[in-house]
Amino acid sequence: MSKKVDNFSPFVIAEMGSSEMEMERADLEEMRDEAERIPPWRDQITVRGIAASLLIGSIYSIIVMKLNLTTGLVPNLNVSAALLAFVLISTWTKLLGKAGFAAAPFTRQENTIIQTCAVACYSIAVGGGFGSYLLGLNERTYEQAGVDTEGNPPGSYKDPGLDWMIGFLFVVSFVGLLALVPLRKIMVIDYKLPYPSGTATAVLINGFHTSKGDKMAKKQIQGFTKFFTLSFLWSCFQWFYSGGENCGFINFPTLGLKAWKQTMTYVGAGMICSHLVNLSLLVGAVLSWGLMWPLISEKKGDWFPDDVKETSMKSLNGYKVFISIALILGDGLYNFLKTLFFTVRSMHATFNNKNIEAEDKNQSLDDLRRNQVFIRDSIPIWVACVGYTIFSVVSIIVIPIMFPQLKWYYVVVAYVLAPSLSFCNAYGAGLTDMNMAYNYGKMALFVLAAMSGKENGVVAGLIGCGLIKSIVSISSDLMHDLKTGHLTLTSPRSMLISQGIGTAIGCIVAPLSFFLFYKAFDVGNPNGEYKAPYALIYRNMAILGVEGFSALPHHCLQLCYGFFAFAVAANLLRDTMPEKLGKWVPLPMAMAVPFLVGGYFAIDMCVGSLIVYLWHRIDKTKAGLMIPAVASGLICGDGLWILPSSILALAKVNPPICMSFMPTKTS
């Protein structure tokens, strides 16, 4: 999602050991018994489940919106959402029981439906473009990209509005739900694609609803509650002592590091992300703010004029933006081609596999039961085809009206090609857990920006990017959820409906979450906390598509060539070197973020990795059980503080105290 973060990016990959993939015999016996009493698909969707989904989806929408507008990195929160769903409904049923009211049993199917609906809701906040292509349309980003730039013509901006954002999301988000529905059996049952994130979520949910689940869940609930409270109180404390722009505990301006920002969201995210992601962030921060930017700053008056603002694309900021773009594009192109290669190879092997029928006959009883449940509540192909056609026609009519720069025939071509692109992406995600939707979106951005010309190119590229990205990403996310439903004996019909409900909720909740930040905080300020770095990156990608290399500052092209080549070489080394060495090669996409944002959050993420490392050294078994709960508590506690802090900001209430420790020379 990561689904995700990003939702491909290496930041959202769920990592599972082989032991976690195997259920114990006793748990399987329980599943066999439950398979005989699976509730009908209509009963799997409950009022309390939708209410829990709304609550979880809203909380996580706020959390991921903060991540979108600060760093642009979003970890995979699917497992965390499943855990929180179990916590909420289990607590609710126990409270009703103590009050003397009978409550319907909480089943793994209902747990799956809640998780699916909640994730569909906050996925709109993750991939809706609020920190990238939609925010890249606003006037502030337009000015930062350079009003004197030929490919950034006057009037090529559209400021955020609750009405058009909600309308745009409703128009583009539902098409992807139906693009691959006719292929669900082929991808989940026939091809047996693993979908690691979907499988990990299913393993967790199945584990909750077994004889051992209550004991395990009780420990996780306790851990979640303790660290939720700790995170909330720590966020209150930090706000109280941050009464000024440069207030903090320890400040290292040379490296762009502010170590006081021990934001629990980033610490929790660091516990979820791999050590390689977190160390890559730190390497990128030191390389950029510790070495490159001080050296390039000394070239003022030579490489770039000394009389322009630092935020101009013709000054130091131009190097920050375009070198970040080079790293992102190099990493994205490599992973796109790699995933495409494995997809084609796997598809070729599958099509030529003469033993598929024999393999089907040799399936275990449990697999046969899962397949039976998955096929039983079929979704008619004509429903998917008619629905896709209707939503496409609505989009073809509405989007050119909202954005005249994007011609209707481009939208038609997009919807004709979308099912094929969605299939390639969903197949690759099933093999590698990499959702490459953003890379498909970037391809559309460059193509449409170049084809639409200088007057319309930027807006057409950004909207076209969002159009393709939404279809391709949502269809892949649905396949992940269907894999989870297959393993938890949940009806695909109820899964599709819950995904649709979650998407509808997200189309409203996500814009509201965005405006909570947009009105309360200084979103888009390159010197503030909410820099929204990807908005500027995406707009400059569109300008690059219109102008070509003429948009780059002096000597920036050579640096971009170097970093593009570095991104490709780093990925190639990691894939070809022995695993012991390859696992230490930094991730270019992770390195790119602090190049523009600064490195303060990299420390928090590395603290999360350190906690995980020490915990595994002390008690590996307990660490595997408790880390998801603790990380979720830290993320949710800090996320809850966003609401009162936003209200205080809107009321113009400032923190009463400013505390800061700096090096003597800086002071």
C-alpha positions in Angstrom: 0.0 0.0 0.0 1.2 -0.4 1.1 -0.5 -1.4 0.2 0.6 0.8 0.8 3.9 3.1 1.6 4.4 4.6 -1.3 2.0 1.7 -2.7 5.2 0.3 -3.9 8.4 1.3 -2.3 10.8 -0.8 -0.4 9.3 0.9 2.6 6.1 -1.1 2.4 7.4 -4.7 1.8 6.2 -7.2 4.4 8.9 -9.5 5.5 8.0 -13.0 6.6 10.0 -16.0 7.5 9.1 -19.4 6.2 8.0 -20.5 9.7 5.4 -17.8 9.8 3.9 -19.1 6.6 3.1 -22.5 8.0 0.1 -22.9 10.3 0.2 -25.4 13.1 -1.8 -28.6 12.8 -4.1 -27.6 15.6 -4.9 -24.3 14.0 -5.7 -26.0 10.8 -8.1 -28.3 12.5 -9.9 -25.3 13.9 -10.1 -23.8 10.4 -11.6 -27.1 9.1 -14.3 -27.0 11.8 -14.9 -23.3 11.0 -15.1 -24.0 7.3 -18.3 -25.9 8.0 -20.0 -23.0 9.7 -18.8 -20.0 7.6 -21.4 -17.3 7.7 -23.0 -16.2 4.4 -21.3 -13.4 2.7 -24.0 -10.9 3.7 -23.5 -11.7 7.4 -19.7 -11.1 7.1 -20.3 -7.4 6.6 -21.7 -6.0 9.9 -22.6 -2.6 11.2 -20.1 -2.8 14.0 -17.5 -3.8 11.4 -18.2 -0.8 9.2 -18.0 1.4 12.3 -14.7 0.0 13.3 -13.4 0.3 9.7 -14.4 4.0 9.7 -12.6 4.6 13.0 -9.4 2.8 12.0 -9.4 4.2 8.5 -9.8 7.8 9.8 -7.0 7.4 12.3 -4.7 5.9 9.8 -5.6 8.5 7.1 -4.4 11.2 9.5 -1.2 9.3 10.3 -0.3 8.6 6.7 -1.3 12.2 5.6 1.3 13.4 8.1 3.9 11.1 6.6 2.9 12.1 3.1 3.3 15.8 3.9 6.6 15.5 5.8 8.8 12.8 4.3 6.6 11.1 1.7 7.5 7.6 3.1 4.6 5.4 4.3 5.3 1.9 5.7 2.9 -1.0 5.2 0.2 -0.7 7.9 -1.9 -3.6 6.8 -0.9 -5.9 9.7 -1.3 -3.0 12.1 -4.8 -2.4 10.8 -5.7 -6.1 11.3 -4.4 -6.0 14.9 -6.3 -2.8 15.7 -9.5 -4.3 14.2 -9.1 -7.3 16.5 -8.4 -5.1 19.5 -11.5 -2.9 18.9 -14.1 -5.6 18.3 -12.8 -7.9 21.0 -12.9 -5.1 23.5 -16.4 -4.2 22.4 -17.8 -7.7 22.7 -16.2 -8.1 26.1 -17.7 -4.8 27.3 -21.1 -5.9 26.1 -20.8 -9.3 27.8 -19.9 -7.6 31.1 -22.9 -5.3 30.7 -25.2 -8.4 30.2 -25.8 -8.0 26.5 -25.2 -10.8 24.0 -22.9 -10.0 21.1 -22.5 -12.0 17.9 -19.2 -14.0 17.7 -16.2 -12.2 16.2 -15.1 -14.3 13.3 -11.9 -14.3 11.2 -14.2 -13.3 8.3 -15.4 -10.2 10.0 -11.8 -9.4 11.1 -10.7 -9.7 7.4 -13.6 -7.5 6.2 -12.8 -4.8 8.7 -9.1 -4.8 7.8 -9.9 -4.7 4.1 -12.4 -1.8 4.5 -10.0 0.2 6.8 -7.0 -0.3 4.5 -9.1 0.7 1.4 -10.0 3.8 3.3 -6.6 5.0 4.3 -5.1 3.8 1.0 -6.8 6.8 -0.6 -4.8 9.1 1.7 -1.6 7.2 0.8 -2.0 7.2 -3.0 -4.5 10.0 -3.6 -1.8 12.4 -4.6 -2.3 14.8 -1.6 1.5 14.9 -1.1 2.5 14.5 -4.8 0.5 15.0 -8.1 -2.6 16.8 -6.7 -0.6 19.1 -4.4 1.8 19.7 -7.2 -1.0 21.6 -8.9 -1.3 24.3 -6.2 0.0 27.9 -6.6 2.7 27.6 -4.0 4.3 24.6 -5.8 3.9 26.4 -9.1 5.9 29.4 -7.7 8.6 27.2 -6.2 9.1 25.5 -9.5 9.9 28.8 -11.1 7.3 31.2 -12.6 9.9 32.2 -15.2 10.2 28.6 -16.5 9.0 28.1 -20.0 7.4 24.7 -19.2 5.6 26.2 -16.1 3.3 28.7 -17.8 1.1 31.3 -16.0 -2.2 29.9 -14.7 -1.0 26.3 -14.8 -2.1 25.7 -11.2 -5.2 24.7 -9.3 -5.3 25.3 -5.5 -6.7 22.5 -3.3 -10.5 22.5 -2.8 -12.6 20.1 -0.8 -15.2 19.9 -3.6 -13.1 19.1 -6.6 -10.8 16.8 -4.7 -13.6 14.6 -3.4 -15.2 14.6 -6.9 -11.9 13.7 -8.6 -11.3 10.8 -6.1 -14.8 9.4 -6.6 -14.4 9.5 -10.4 -11.0 7.8 -10.6 -10.9 5.4 -7.6 -13.7 3.0 -8.4 -12.5 2.0 -11.9 -9.6 0.1 -10.5 -11.8 -2.0 -8.3 -13.4 -3.7 -11.3 -10.4 -3.9 -13.7 -9.2 -7.3 -12.6 -12.2 -8.9 -11.0 -12.7 -11.4 -13.8 -9.1 -12.6 -13.3 -9.3 -13.2 -9.6 -9.5 -17.0 -9.8 -6.7 -17.2 -12.3 -4.3 -15.1 -10.2 -5.1 -16.4 -6.7 -5.9 -20.1 -7.4 -4.6 -21.1 -10.8 -1.3 -19.2 -10.7 -1.0 -19.5 -6.9 0.7 -16.0 -6.7 1.9 -15.6 -3.1 1.1 -11.9 -2.5 3.4 -11.7 0.6 1.6 -8.8 2.3 -1.8 -10.4 1.8 -0.5 -13.7 3.1 1.2 -12.0 6.1 -2.1 -10.3 7.1 -4.0 -13.6 6.7 -1.5 -15.5 8.9 -2.0 -12.8 11.6 -5.8 -12.9 11.4 -5.9 -16.7 11.5 -3.6 -16.7 14.5 -5.9 -14.4 16.4 -8.9 -16.7 15.9 -7.4 -19.9 17.3 -7.1 -21.4 20.7 -3.8 -19.6 21.2 -5.2 -16.3 19.8 -6.7 -14.9 23.0 -3.4 -15.2 24.9 -1.4 -13.8 22.1 -3.8 -11.0 21.5 -4.0 -10.1 25.2 -0.2 -9.5 25.3 -0.3 -7.5 22.1 -3.2 -5.4 23.3 -1.3 -4.6 26.5 1.8 -3.6 24.5 -0.3 -1.5 22.1 -2.0 0.3 25.0 1.2 1.1 26.9 3.1 2.5 23.9 0.0 4.3 22.6 -0.2 6.2 25.9 3.6 6.8 25.9 3.6 8.1 22.4 0.7 10.4 23.0 2.2 11.9 26.2 5.6 12.3 24.5 4.0 14.2 21.6 2.3 16.5 24.1 5.6 17.1 25.9 7.4 17.9 22.6 4.7 20.4 21.6 4.9 22.2 25.0 8.6 22.8 24.5 8.6 23.7 20.8 7.4 27.3 20.9 9.4 28.6 17.9 10.7 27.7 14.5 14.1 26.5 15.6 13.2 25.1 19.0 14.4 21.6 19.8 16.7 19.6 22.1 19.7 19.0 19.9 20.3 20.7 16.6 22.8 19.9 13.9 22.0 22.4 11.1 25.0 21.4 8.9 23.6 17.9 8.4 20.0 19.1 8.3 19.5 17.0 11.4 17.3 18.0 14.3 17.6 15.1 16.8 15.0 16.5 19.2 12.4 15.4 16.7 12.0 12.0 18.2 8.6 11.7 16.6 7.0 8.5 17.6 5.4 8.0 14.2 8.9 7.7 12.6 10.2 5.5 15.4 7.3 3.2 14.9 7.7 3.3 11.1 11.4 2.5 11.6 10.4 -0.6 13.6 8.2 -1.7 10.7 10.7 -0.9 7.9 13.8 -2.9 7.3 17.2 -1.8 8.6 18.3 -1.3 5.0 15.6 1.4 4.5 16.5 3.3 7.6 20.3 3.1 7.1 19.8 4.3 3.5 17.9 7.3 4.8 20.8 8.1 7.1 23.4 7.7 4.3 21.4 9.9 2.1 21.1 12.6 4.8 24.9 12.6 5.5 25.8 12.5 1.8 23.5 15.4 0.8 23.5 17.8 3.8 26.9 16.9 5.1 28.9 16.9 1.9 27.1 17.9 -1.3 25.0 20.9 -0.4 27.8 22.7 1.5 30.1 22.2 -1.5 27.6 23.3 -4.1 26.7 26.3 -2.0 30.2 27.5 -2.4 29.6 27.6 -6.2 27.1 30.4 -5.8 27.8 33.0 -8.4 29.5 30.4 -10.6 27.2 27.5 -11.1 24.0 29.5 -10.3 23.3 33.2 -9.8 23.8 34.6 -6.3 20.9 37.0 -6.6 18.1 34.4 -6.8 16.2 33.0 -3.9 17.4 29.6 -2.5 13.9 28.2 -3.1 14.2 28.9 -6.9 14.9 26.0 -9.3 17.8 28.1 -10.6 19.6 27.9 -7.3 20.6 25.2 -4.8 17.1 24.0 -4.5 17.2 23.0 -8.2 20.1 20.6 -7.5 18.2 19.1 -4.5 15.1 18.5 -6.5 16.6 17.2 -9.7 19.2 14.9 -8.1 16.3 13.4 -6.0 14.4 12.9 -9.2 17.4 11.2 -10.8 17.7 8.8 -7.9 14.0 8.0 -7.9 13.8 7.5 -11.7 16.9 5.3 -11.7 15.6 3.1 -8.9 12.1 3.1 -10.4 13.2 2.1 -13.9 15.5 -0.7 -12.6 12.8 -2.2 -10.4 10.1 -1.8 -13.1 12.2 -3.7 -15.6 13.2 -6.2 -13.0 9.6 -6.9 -12.0 8.5 -6.9 -15.6 11.2 -9.5 -16.4 10.2 -11.8 -13.5 6.5 -11.3 -14.4 7.0 -12.3 -18.1 9.2 -15.2 -17.1 6.8 -16.5 -14.5 3.8 -16.1 -16.9 5.6 -18.0 -19.6 6.5 -20.8 -17.2 2.9 -21.0 -16.0 1.4 -21.0 -19.5 3.7 -23.9 -20.4 3.2 -25.8 -17.3 1.6 -29.1 -18.3 1.2 -30.3 -14.8 -1.3 -27.7 -13.5 -4.2 -30.1 -13.5 -2.2 -32.7 -11.8 -1.1 -30.2 -9.2 -4.7 -29.2 -8.6 -5.7 -32.9 -8.0 -2.9 -33.2 -5.5 -4.0 -30.3 -3.4 -4.5 -30.7 0.3 -8.0 -30.8 1.8 -7.5 -27.4 3.3 -6.5 -25.8 0.0 -9.6 -27.4 -1.6 -11.8 -26.0 1.1 -10.3 -22.5 0.6 -10.7 -22.8 -3.2 -14.3 -23.9 -2.8 -15.2 -20.9 -0.6 -13.3 -18.6 -2.9 -15.2 -19.8 -6.0 -18.6 -20.3 -4.3 -19.7 -16.6 -4.0 -18.6 -15.7 -7.6 -18.8 -12.2 -8.9 -20.4 -12.3 -12.4 -18.1 -11.2 -15.1 -20.9 -9.1 -16.7 -21.1 -7.0 -13.5 -17.4 -6.2 -13.6 -17.5 -5.4 -17.3 -20.6 -3.2 -17.1 -19.3 -1.5 -13.9 -15.9 -0.8 -15.5 -17.5 0.7 -18.6 -19.9 2.9 -16.6 -17.2 4.3 -14.3 -14.9 4.8 -17.3 -17.5 6.7 -19.3 -18.2 9.0 -16.3 -14.5 9.6 -15.9 -14.1 10.4 -19.6 -16.8 13.0 -19.3 -16.0 14.5 -15.9 -12.1 14.7 -15.9 -11.8 16.9 -19.0 -14.4 19.2 -17.6 -12.5 19.5 -14.3 -9.1 19.8 -16.1 -9.5 21.0 -19.7 -5.7 20.6 -20.2 -6.2 16.8 -20.3 -8.1 16.0 -23.5 -10.8 13.4 -23.4 -9.1 11.1 -26.0 -6.1 10.7 -23.7 -8.5 9.6 -20.9 -10.1 7.1 -23.4 -6.7 5.6 -24.2 -5.8 5.4 -20.5 -8.9 3.3 -19.7 -8.4 1.1 -22.7 -4.8 0.3 -21.6 -5.5 0.3 -17.9 -6.6 -3.4 -17.6 -3.5 -4.6 -19.3 -1.3 -2.4 -17.1 -3.2 -3.4 -14.0 -2.7 -7.1 -14.8 1.1 -6.7 -15.3 1.3 -4.7 -12.0 -0.9 -7.1 -10.0 1.0 -10.1 -11.3 4.4 -8.6 -10.4 3.1 -7.5 -7.0 1.9 -11.1 -6.4 5.5 -12.4 -7.1 7.6 -9.7 -5.5 5.2 -7.7 -3.2 6.3 -4.6 -5.1 3.4 -2.4 -6.2 4.9 -0.5 -9.2 1.8 1.8 -9.7 3.8 5.0 -9.1 6.2 4.0 -11.9 3.3 3.4 -14.3 2.1 6.9 -13.2 5.5 8.5 -13.8 5.5 7.0 -17.3 2.1 8.5 -18.0 3.3 11.8 -16.5 6.2 12.1 -18.9 4.3 10.9 -22.0 1.3 13.2 -21.4 3.4 16.2 -20.5 5.4 15.9 -23.7 2.4 15.2 -25.9 0.2 18.0 -24.4 2.6 20.8 -25.2 4.0 23.7 -23.1 0.6 25.3 -22.3 -1.1 22.2 -21.0 1.7 19.7 -20.4 2.2 20.2 -16.6 -1.4 19.9 -15.6 -2.2 17.1 -18.1 0.9 15.2 -17.0 0.0 15.5 -13.3 -3.6 14.5 -13.7 -2.8 11.7 -16.1 -0.3 10.4 -13.6 -2.9 10.2 -10.9 -5.4 8.6 -13.3 -3.1 5.7 -14.3 -1.6 5.3 -10.8 -5.1 5.0 -9.2 -6.4 2.3 -11.5 -3.2 0.3 -11.4 -2.6 0.6 -7.7 -6.2 -0.1 -6.5 -6.6 -3.2 -8.7 -3.3 -4.6 -7.2 -4.4 -3.8 -3.7 -7.7 -5.7 -4.3 -5.7 -8.8 -5.3 -3.7 -8.6 -2.1 -7.0 -8.4 -0.2 -8.5 -11.3 -2.2 -5.4 -13.4 -1.3 -6.1 -12.6 2.4 -9.7 -13.5 2.0 -8.8 -16.8 0.3 -6.6 -17.8 3.2 -9.1 -16.7 5.9 -12.1 -18.4 4.1 -13.8 -15.0 3.5 -16.2 -14.6 0.6 -14.7 -12.6 -2.4 -18.1 -11.0 -2.9 -18.0 -9.5 0.7 -14.4 -8.5 0.1 -15.2 -6.6 -3.0 -18.1 -4.8 -1.3 -16.1 -4.0 1.8 -13.3 -2.6 -0.5 -15.9 -0.5 -2.3 -17.3 0.8 1.1 -13.8 1.6 2.3 -12.9 3.4 -0.9 -16.1 5.5 -0.7 -15.3 6.4 2.9 -11.7 7.2 1.9 -12.7 9.5 -0.9 -14.3 11.7 1.8 -12.0 11.1 4.8 -8.8 11.6 3.0 -9.5 15.1 1.7 -10.8 16.1 5.1 -7.6 14.8 6.7 -5.6 16.7 4.1 -7.4 20.0 4.9 -6.9 19.4 8.6 -3.1 19.8 7.9 -3.5 22.4 5.0 -5.5 24.8 7.2 -3.7 24.3 10.5 0.0 24.1 9.3 2.2 25.7 6.7 2.1 22.9 4.1 4.6 23.3 1.3 7.0 25.6 3.2 10.5 24.3 2.2 11.8 25.5 5.6 8.9 24.1 7.7 8.0 20.7 9.0 5.4 20.0 6.3 7.6 20.4 3.3 5.5 18.1 1.1 8.6 17.2 -0.9 7.0 15.0 -3.6 4.6 17.8 -4.7 7.6 19.8 -6.0 9.3 16.7 -7.3 6.3 15.7 -9.4 5.7 19.1 -10.8 9.3 19.3 -11.9 9.0 15.9 -13.5 6.2 17.3 -15.5 8.2 20.4 -16.4 11.1 18.1 -17.4 8.7 16.2 -19.6 7.7 19.4 -21.3 11.1 21.2 -21.6 13.5 18.4 -21.6 17.0 18.9 -20.0 16.8 22.7 -20.5 14.9 22.9 -17.2 18.0 21.8 -15.3 20.4 24.3 -13.5 24.1 24.6 -14.6 26.1 21.3 -14.2 23.0 19.7 -12.8 22.6 17.4 -15.8 26.0 15.8 -15.2 25.2 15.2 -11.5 21.8 13.7 -12.5 23.5 11.3 -14.9 25.8 10.2 -12.2 23.1 9.6 -9.6 20.8 7.9 -12.1 23.7 5.5 -12.9 24.4 5.1 -9.2 20.8 4.1 -8.6 20.9 1.5 -11.3 24.3 0.2 -10.2 23.3 0.0 -6.5 20.2 -2.1 -7.4 22.3 -4.3 -9.7 24.9 -4.9 -7.0 22.3 -5.8 -4.4 20.8 -8.4 -6.7 24.0 -9.9 -7.9 26.2 -9.9 -4.9 26.1 -12.6 -2.2 23.3 -11.9 0.2 25.6 -11.2 3.2 27.1 -8.2 1.2 24.1 -7.2 -0.9 21.9 -6.6 2.1 24.1 -3.6 3.0 23.9 -1.8 -0.4 21.8 1.3 0.2 18.4 1.7 -1.5 18.5 4.7 -3.9 14.8 5.6 -3.4 15.3 5.8 0.3 18.4 7.9 -0.1 16.6 10.3 -2.3 14.1 11.5 0.3 16.6 13.3 2.7 18.3 14.9 -0.3 15.3 17.3 -0.4 13.6 17.0 3.0 16.6 16.9 5.4 17.7 14.1 7.6 16.0 14.7 11.0 13.5 11.8 10.6 16.3 9.4 9.6 17.5 9.4 13.2 14.0 8.5 14.4 13.8 5.7 11.8 17.2 4.3 12.8 16.1 4.4 16.5 13.3 2.1 15.5 15.7 -0.3 13.8 18.0 -0.2 16.9 15.0 -1.1 19.1 14.1 -4.0 16.9 17.7 -5.2 16.8 18.2 -5.1 20.6 14.8 -6.7 21.2 15.7 -9.6 18.9 19.0 -10.1 20.6 17.3 -10.2 24.0 14.2 -12.3 23.2 13.6 -13.2 19.6 10.3 -15.0 20.2 8.7 -12.2 22.2 10.1 -9.6 19.7 8.4 -11.3 16.8 5.1 -11.2 18.7 5.2 -7.7 20.2 7.0 -5.5 17.6 3.9 -5.0 15.4 1.8 -4.1 18.5 4.4 -1.7 19.9 5.0 0.0 16.5 1.3 0.4 16.0 0.9 1.9 19.5 3.7 4.4 18.8 2.2 5.4 15.4 -1.4 5.7 16.6 -0.5 7.6 19.8 1.4 10.2 17.9 -1.3 10.3 15.3 -4.0 11.0 17.9 -2.1 14.0 19.1 -2.4 15.5 15.6 -6.1 16.3 16.2 -5.6 18.5 19.4 -2.4 20.1 17.9 -4.3 21.0 14.8 -7.1 22.5 16.8 -4.6 24.5 18.8 -2.9 25.7 15.6 -6.2 26.8 14.1 -7.0 28.7 17.4 -3.6 30.4 17.1 -2.5 28.9 20.4 1.3 28.7 20.5 3.5 26.4 22.7 4.5 28.3 25.8 8.2 27.4 26.0 11.1 27.2 23.5 14.0 24.8 24.4 17.0 24.2 22.1 20.6 23.0 22.4 23.0 23.8 19.6 26.7 23.5 19.0 28.6 26.5 20.5 29.7 27.8 17.1 26.1 27.8 15.8 24.8 29.5 18.9 
